[in-house]
Amino acid sequence: MKEENVGGVTNYYKGQEVKVVWREDGKTKLGRGHIMNDDEQFIYLKGEKGSLVVNRKEIVVIKGTKPNE
């Protein structure tokens, strides 16, 4: 994962806390945090519990929330 390869999803949700819902082994899972990077195949999420890599094909929805300013 290279920091200079920032994709469209990263730019769209820049500075926002996001929730990512995806399917894994027939179950629906939820991740919360900030999108650090994305590429053609994966989205890289960093939250309170650590880092997460999610396959784009398995993502159901991404919802961003604006930080309190």
ChimeraX attribute file (.defattr): number of C-alpha atoms within 10 A of each C-alpha:
attribute: neighborCount
match mode: 1-to-1
recipient: residues
	/A:1	11
	/A:2	9
	/A:3	8
	/A:4	7
	/A:5	11
	/A:6	14
	/A:7	14
	/A:8	13
	/A:9	15
	/A:10	20
	/A:11	13
	/A:12	11
	/A:13	18
	/A:14	16
	/A:15	15
	/A:16	17
	/A:17	17
	/A:18	21
	/A:19	17
	/A:20	20
	/A:21	18
	/A:22	19
	/A:23	15
	/A:24	12
	/A:25	6
	/A:26	7
	/A:27	7
	/A:28	12
	/A:29	13
	/A:30	13
	/A:31	19
	/A:32	19
	/A:33	20
	/A:34	22
	/A:35	27
	/A:36	23
	/A:37	23
	/A:38	24
	/A:39	17
	/A:40	9
	/A:41	10
	/A:42	17
	/A:43	20
	/A:44	18
	/A:45	22
	/A:46	18
	/A:47	15
	/A:48	8
	/A:49	9
	/A:50	8
	/A:51	14
	/A:52	16
	/A:53	15
	/A:54	19
	/A:55	16
	/A:56	14
	/A:57	10
	/A:58	13
	/A:59	18
	/A:60	13
	/A:61	10
	/A:62	15
	/A:63	12
	/A:64	18
	/A:65	11
	/A:66	11
	/A:67	8
	/A:68	5
	/A:69	3
